[in-house]
Amino acid sequence: MKKTIKINLRGIIFHIDDDAYEKLKNYLNAINNQFQHLEDGHEIIEDIESRIAEIFHTKLSDKKQVINQGDVDEMITTMGKPEDYINGDEYHEEAAGERATGYRAQKRLYRNPDDAVLGGVCGGLGTYFNIDPVWIRIIFVLLLLAGGVTLLVYIVLWIVIPKAETPSQKLEMRGERITLETIEKSVKEEYTKVKDNLKKVKKSNDYRKTRDTTNDIIRGLGSILTVFLKIILMIIGIVLIITGFTAILAFAGFFFFEHTVLLPSLFDMEIFYFPDFLHIFTDPGNVSFFMITLVLTICIPLLALMYGGIKLIFRFKANDKVIGLTAFVLWLLSVISLFALTFFESVNYADDAKVTNTHLMTRLPSEILYIQLTNNYQDVDWKNEIYLEIDNMNIYLDREEDKLFGKPKLDVIKNRNNEIRLEIEKRSQGRTPRLAAQNARSIIYFWEQKDSLLLLDPYFSLPEGERWRAPEVRLNLKLPIGKVICLDEDLVEIINDIDNTTDTYDSDMAGKKWIMKEEGLTLFFLEIN
């Protein structure tokens, strides 16, 4: 039993005996040593290996799957040894005589690329049948004029017949013997032919004129392109500087000054002092840290934008790697800190809670319950306070007393009992359900009943120093069937989507009397008497 080795020869896998492998390896090493120093040596070696693979492939069958030493000896006899000749021209007569009786390649049909007008079909047929390809082309043209069928035949032959690309295939096409000598000779002839053609082209006057003209055109286009790119880079640099500078001014005006002309409005609300905005939602101790991280997060990229624009315009080089790296690290730390602080504050809105208190309206001397707003907040100059509107909630900040205010929402619903009840529902959010409920109970809201008059505060407030945790106050007036209410005109400030049988808008419900019927709240009188 012999050991076999698997080899890959020009993309074809062969199993070969151990002793045959050693002999083939030595043979291929001799081939490489003979041809690798030549200009076209790589092509010669590749073609020789392809030919060896073809010879080995003919030696295999269903009964024989392994290349043995005899197959390698026969291949060497057919192809010849590198030492049998010197420089491909002086051959040993004895070795040449041995190969004369050896393997002769079978002539095969290929498309001839060296004698091609279109696809080389006629050139290949002429070479295979040893006929001048001109006659075959004339026959194709005549038959094409006669019926046109030859066009389809030519296309089919173009697809079916392979193209002679390697020197071995070209030797097979001509029916010549395929040996080391003939392969080397064929490759050298092709290489020499291409090199001579290039030399002829380069020596011609037309080539020199074309080359000089082409070089002038390329240089001219290069100069135009260079000027164009410089203009484009300068424009980009100016845009970057203006954009960065404007953004920094707008940012500074919005974040550090209470009044600015750069940002007249934002999100449909008046411009305000941004630290006051932070003061509404976060603890006072975190405002400065939040501002510093936010300034660095925004200003560092803007300054880098301006610096890049300056470099594009003036095209100077500076050793700014250390500064750039330091700025990037500082910016990255600022972004991480900003996200961490935002996450820390968002936890305050993790849970929500509701606290409800119900009050019975008693001792009504009149059949009509009059509802009005109190005058408790008339002395407050709301124009000097911070006002926001978020998610249909109005937020006010008294900067002097550090107190937050909001507007309650009034609704009128049907009560099946024969009692008028005022349900005050307070909502808020917090880190835990317990803290959320505590925040809800801390909401301050005042109301008062004077006989048939119900007085409601237009605002609710939070204790001094307490932050905004989405507080909300809902005033649900539960009205029995047959009872009448009169809504004062000022209530338009707190009426919140009261259902009625006529689908009257909230703004139009104020200043009118309404009666609760089975079908819902219905207009009682058009005007207040």
Buried (B, 14 or more C-beta within 10 A) or exposed (E): EEEBBEBEBEEBEBEBBEEBBBBBBEBBEBBBEBBEEBEBBEBBBBBBBBBBBBBBEEBBEEEEEBBBBEBBEBBBBBBBBBEBBEEBEEBBEEBBEBBEEBBBBEBBBBBBBEBBEEBBBBBBBBBBEEEEBEEBBEEBEEBBEEEEEBEEEBEEBBEEBEBBEBBBBBBBBBBBBBBBBBBBBBBBEBBEEEEEEEEEEEEEEEEEEEEEEEEEEEEEEEEEEEEEEEEEBBEBBBEBBEBBBEBBEBBBBBBEEEEBEBEEEEEEEEBBBBBBBBBBBBBEEBBEEBBEBBBBBBBBBBBBBBBBBBBBBEEEEEEEEEEEEEBEEEBEEBBEBBEEBEEEBEEBBEBBBEBEEEEEBEEBEEEBBBBBBBEEBEEEEEEEBBBBEEEEBBBBBBEEEEBBBBBBBBBBBBBEEEEBBBBBBBBBBBBEEEBBBBBBEBBBBEBEBEEBBBBBBBBBBBEEEBBBBBBBBBBBBBBBBEBBBBBBEBBBBBBBEBEBEEEBEBEEBBBBBBBBEEEBBBBBEEEBE
